[in-house]
Amino acid sequence: MKKFENSELSLTEAGAAFAALGSEQRLGILQVLVRAGPDGLPMGELGERSGVKGSTLTHHLKILTAAGLVEQAKQGRSIICSSVAYGRVEALSRFLLRNCCEDAAPTLANKDQGHG
């Protein structure tokens, strides 16, 4: 299973993750896994819930896994898709927001309070 320890994403890593989410089917699969929780789902059940089955599901999971958004593990003869690599999804959110408002002009309220 591919693990991502670094919580700070590079522009390249974030770009790959967002590219993986650029498909409605992959985004839907990720949403199904988020709803399933940390225990994940067997491939068959994931296919039923998401409406994406067979080689198409395998293809989309390969892309989501390569981007670090989904983790897969084997249990006996079944492949279980861990719900989501929550740390990676959180890191993606932090990537978007880490420089929030740094270039914003000071507001009048901030000037009046001595913040700018």
Residue pairs with C-beta under 8 A, 6 or more apart in sequence:
1 71
1 72
1 73
1 82
2 65
2 66
2 68
2 71
3 71
4 68
4 85
4 87
4 88
4 91
6 91
7 87
7 90
7 91
7 94
8 91
8 94
8 95
9 17
9 91
9 92
9 94
9 95
13 68
14 92
14 95
14 96
16 66
16 67
17 67
17 68
17 69
17 88
17 92
18 92
19 67
20 26
20 63
20 64
20 66
20 67
20 69
21 27
21 30
21 67
21 69
23 60
23 63
25 50
25 52
25 56
25 60
26 60
26 63
26 64
28 50
28 51
28 52
29 46
29 50
29 52
29 57
29 60
29 61
29 64
29 70
30 64
30 69
30 70
30 84
32 41
32 46
32 49
32 50
33 40
33 41
33 46
33 70
33 81
33 82
33 83
33 84
34 83
34 84
36 46
36 49
36 83
37 83
38 82
38 83
38 86
39 82
39 83
40 73
40 80
40 81
40 82
40 83
41 49
41 80
41 81
41 83
42 78
42 79
42 80
42 81
43 57
43 58
43 78
43 79
43 81
46 57
46 81
47 53
47 54
47 57
50 57
52 60
61 70
61 72
61 81
64 70
65 71
65 72
67 88
68 85
68 88
69 84
69 85
69 88
69 89
69 92
70 81
70 82
70 84
70 85
71 81
71 82
71 85
72 79
72 80
72 81
72 82
73 79
73 80
73 82
74 80
106 115
106 116
107 116
110 116
